[in-house]
Structures are given as C-alpha cells and as structure tokens.
Amino acid sequence: MPSLNDIKRRITSVKSTQKITRAMKMVAASKLRRAQQAITRTRPYAYNLRSLVSSVAARADEVDHPLLRSARGEGKIGIVVVTSDRGLCGGFNATIVHRVLECIKHDFPKREVELTIVGRKGLEALRRRHCTIRASFTGASDKPAIRAAAEVIDDIVADFMGGGTDEVYCLYNEFKSAVQQNVTLEQMLPVVPEPHEGDGLPLDYIYEPGQEAVFGELLVRHMHVQMHRILLESAASEYGARMTAMDSATRNAGDVIDRLTLQYNRARQDAITTQLIEVVSGAEAL
C-alpha cells in the first residue's frame, strides 16, 4: 500500500495537471470564438464564389483551361490532408489519418495516391505509415491566413497543370459545433461545372479582356478562397476538439483527485487506528 507521502505527492501532481488542462480549455474556448466568427464571415463569400465559378464554367464551352479539363480516371490521385500542428485535441487528427488510409485502400484502390499534408501531426502519423507524401506545409493551423492558403494552392495547381495528378481532393474536418466536426472529402480539381437547371439556354456573360484571361484569374482566386475556407474550418474544428478534450481531462483529473483524497483519508485513519492500538496495548502490558 502506498504511503501517505506518496499519495499526497500524487494528489499535488494531479492538481497541477488539472490547472494546466483548465487553462488550455479556456485558451481554446477563446480562440474558438474568434475562429467561429472568421469562418462565419468567410463561408458565404466562399460558397457564392464556388457557385459562380461553376455556373460560369458551364457556360464557357469554348474555353480550354487546364483546371477545367475532365479527369481521365487513370492518373494519380492527389489528396490534400489538413491536420493540426499541435496535439492534445482528442481524436481530431486520428480520424483524419484513419480516413486517409480508407481512401487509399477502399475509395481509390487501383489508383496511385499522393498526399499533400498541411500540419505537423498528420505528417508525422502518415510518414510512419509509409504513405507517399509529395509535399508538406506546417504553421498554417494556428494562423490560417490567405497567404498560407495561396502557398498550398499554388503548389497543387502547378502540379496539376503539369500533369502530376489527374484529380485533387481535400480531406479536412468541417466545423459544425464545438463538439461536432465532420470529416469531409471534397473535390478541388478539376473544377466541375454545375448542371443548368430550368428551361432554355443559360445566361452568358460579356468577358473583358476575354474568357481565357478572366478564367485564368477567376479560377485561381476561387481555389485560394476555398483553401482559405478549409483552413479556417480546420482551425475552428481543432479549437473545438481541444476545448472538449481539455474539459474532459479536467473532469477526469477531478475524479482522480477525489479517489486519491479518499485513499489518503483511509490510509490516515488506518495509521491513527494502528497508533491507538499500539498505545492501548502498551498501557495494558504495563
């Protein structure tokens, strides 16, 4: 049975851990509010831009842009895997890594898959599993700025236009609430035009200076915005997962402290009872 000093040291250690987890929960909650506001502001613009690009692409039949070409269905698959740079966020990264392995094994079993990884945790986990990693980016999870999104997208677009990949998907955690994040596999390239609904021909536009020039700028801008939205979704999901994990850790630490305190009190009572018995026995012997 552990001594009183051992139990007391364990109680002190768990209390120190509880203070850390409580502080991390408060920091994550503060960052979550800001990230939630950022994704709320970004989503309408990103979704409307995606709808606009798809609609315009459906009307521009004569434009032969590389980002609009149909997938051949036989080349390499590129997957952009968005994870975090830091841990202590529950199953946030583990679910993404598990879904990547499912994609390689089940979704694209006969295709070669190359990974572009955003986040240090995903890079470490998938490197241990000997996946084919084409490129990696770190430092974007804490500060998901448009520059970080542009850096990732420019690399992916250059590889796609050079024929390195036939299709590009993005795998990330879509933010729903502080306790719910949905793992989402979203096609990024080639850009798929949305089908026209309704009767008659779709309304076309007048392009200045020309369709190809407008499309060249519009499609890349669209990719930057969508990647920025995905980084914001992942950041908000990470803070929500970390807040939930730290809240659970704080409550678990409280349960451990209660059990150790009970164990300490019982051990202390046993020690007092033993001392009393020894005193009484000594008195009777005299």
DOSELUM-608301 format. One record per residue (C-alpha): x, y, z. Coordinates in steps of 0.25 Angstrom, whole numbers, padded with zeros to 4 digits, always signed. Layout:
BEGIN
XYZ...
***
This chain:
BEGIN
+0000+0000+0000+0006+0014-0003+0010+0023+0008+0003+0036+0012+0014+0044+0006+0013+0036-0008-0002+0039-0008+0000+0053-0005+0010+0055-0016+0001+0049-0026-0011+0058-0022-0001+0070-0023+0003+0065-0037-0011+0063-0042-0016+0076-0037-0004+0083-0045-0009+0075-0057-0023+0080-0055-0019+0094-0054-0012+0093-0068-0023+0086-0075-0033+0096-0069-0024+0107-0074-0023+0101-0088-0038+0099-0089-0040+0114-0086-0030+0118-0097-0036+0108-0107-0050+0114-0104-0045+0128-0106-0039+0124-0119-0051+0116-0123-0060+0129-0122-0050+0136-0132-0049+0125-0141-0064+0123-0141-0066+0137-0145-0056+0136-0156-0062+0124-0162-0076+0130-0161-0071+0142-0169-0064+0134-0180-0074+0123-0183-0084+0132-0190-0073+0138-0200-0066+0125-0202-0079+0117-0205-0085+0128-0214-0071+0129-0222-0071+0114-0223-0086+0114-0229-0082+0126-0238-0069+0119-0244-0077+0106-0246-0088+0114-0253-0079+0122-0262-0071+0109-0265-0083+0102-0270-0086+0114-0280-0072+0115-0285-0071+0103-0294-0060+0109-0304-0050+0111-0292-0040+0101-0291-0034+0104-0278-0025+0093-0271-0033+0094-0258-0046+0091-0265-0041+0078-0273-0049+0065-0270-0042+0055-0261-0037+0043-0269-0039+0034-0258-0026+0027-0259-0015+0036-0254-0010+0039-0240-0020+0044-0229-0015+0056-0220-0021+0057-0206-0019+0070-0198-0019+0065-0184-0022+0077-0174-0018+0074-0159-0012+0082-0148+0002+0085-0143-0001+0082-0129-0007+0071-0121-0016+0070-0109-0028+0071-0117-0035+0058-0115-0037+0049-0128-0036+0062-0137-0024+0057-0145-0026+0042-0143-0040+0042-0150-0033+0049-0162-0022+0039-0163-0031+0028-0162-0040+0034-0173-0027+0036-0182-0024+0021-0180-0038+0017-0184-0037+0026-0197-0024+0019-0201-0030+0005-0198-0044+0006-0202-0048+0019-0209-0036+0018-0219-0031+0004-0218-0026+0003-0233-0020+0018-0233-0007+0023-0229-0009+0033-0217+0000+0045-0214-0002+0053-0201+0000+0068-0199+0000+0069-0184-0004+0082-0176+0000+0081-0162+0011+0074-0154+0003+0064-0147-0002+0058-0160+0012+0058-0166+0017+0050-0154+0006+0040-0154+0005+0037-0169+0020+0037-0170+0021+0025-0160+0010+0018-0169+0019+0019-0181+0009+0027-0189+0014+0034-0202+0016+0049-0198+0018+0059-0209+0019+0072-0201+0016+0077-0187+0013+0090-0180+0014+0094-0166+0010+0106-0158-0004+0109-0165-0013+0103-0154-0010+0114-0143-0011+0125-0153-0019+0121-0165-0017+0133-0174-0020+0135-0188-0004+0135-0191-0003+0121-0185-0015+0116-0194-0009+0122-0206+0004+0115-0203-0002+0102-0203-0011+0104-0215+0000+0110-0224+0008+0097-0221-0004+0088-0224-0009+0095-0237+0005+0095-0242+0006+0080-0240-0008+0078-0246-0005+0087-0258+0008+0080-0261+0001+0066-0261+0006+0061-0248-0009+0058-0243-0022+0055-0250-0031+0058-0239-0029+0066-0226-0037+0065-0213-0036+0071-0200-0039+0064-0187-0042+0072-0175-0050+0074-0162-0063+0082-0165-0067+0091-0153-0081+0089-0149-0080+0092-0134-0071+0091-0122-0074+0077-0120-0076+0072-0135-0067+0072-0146-0069+0065-0159-0058+0058-0167-0061+0063-0181-0054+0059-0195-0056+0070-0205-0052+0070-0219-0044+0082-0223-0038+0079-0237-0043+0079-0248-0054+0089-0245-0067+0083-0248-0077+0092-0255-0091+0091-0248-0102+0086-0257-0112+0096-0262-0126+0096-0256-0138+0101-0263-0143+0103-0278-0135+0110-0289-0121+0113-0290-0113+0118-0278-0110+0133-0278-0096+0136-0283-0087+0148-0279-0078+0158-0287-0064+0156-0283-0053+0167-0283-0042+0165-0287-0046+0151-0291-0051+0138-0286-0038+0131-0284-0031+0143-0277-0043+0144-0268-0044+0129-0265-0029+0129-0262-0031+0139-0251-0044+0135-0246-0041+0120-0245-0028+0122-0237-0035+0133-0228-0046+0123-0226-0036+0112-0222-0029+0122-0212-0042+0125-0205-0047+0111-0204-0034+0107-0198-0034+0118-0188-0048+0114-0184-0044+0100-0182-0032+0104-0173-0042+0113-0165-0051+0101-0164-0040+0092-0159-0035+0103-0149-0049+0104-0143-0051+0089-0142-0037+0088-0135-0040+0098-0125-0054+0092-0122-0048+0078-0121-0037+0083-0112-0047+0090-0103-0055+0078-0102-0043+0069-0099-0037+0078-0088-0051+0079-0082-0052+0064-0081-0037+0064-0076-0040+0074-0065-0053+0066-0060-0045+0053-0061-0034+0060-0052-0044+0064-0042-0049+0049-0041-0035+0044-0039-0033+0055-0028-0046+0050-0021-0041+0036-0021-0027+0039-0017-0033+0048-0005-0042+0037-0001-0030+0027-0001-0022+0037+0007-0032+0039+0017-0034+0024+0019-0019+0022+0020-0018+0033+0030-0029+0027+0038-0022+0013+0038-0009+0019+0043-0017+0026+0054-0024+0014+0058-0011+0006+0058-0004+0016+0067-0016+0016+0077-0016+0000+0077-0001+0001+0080-0003+0011+0091-0014+0003+0098-0006-0010+0096+0006-0003+0103-0003+0002+0114-0009-0012+0117+0005-0018+0117+0010-0008+0127
***
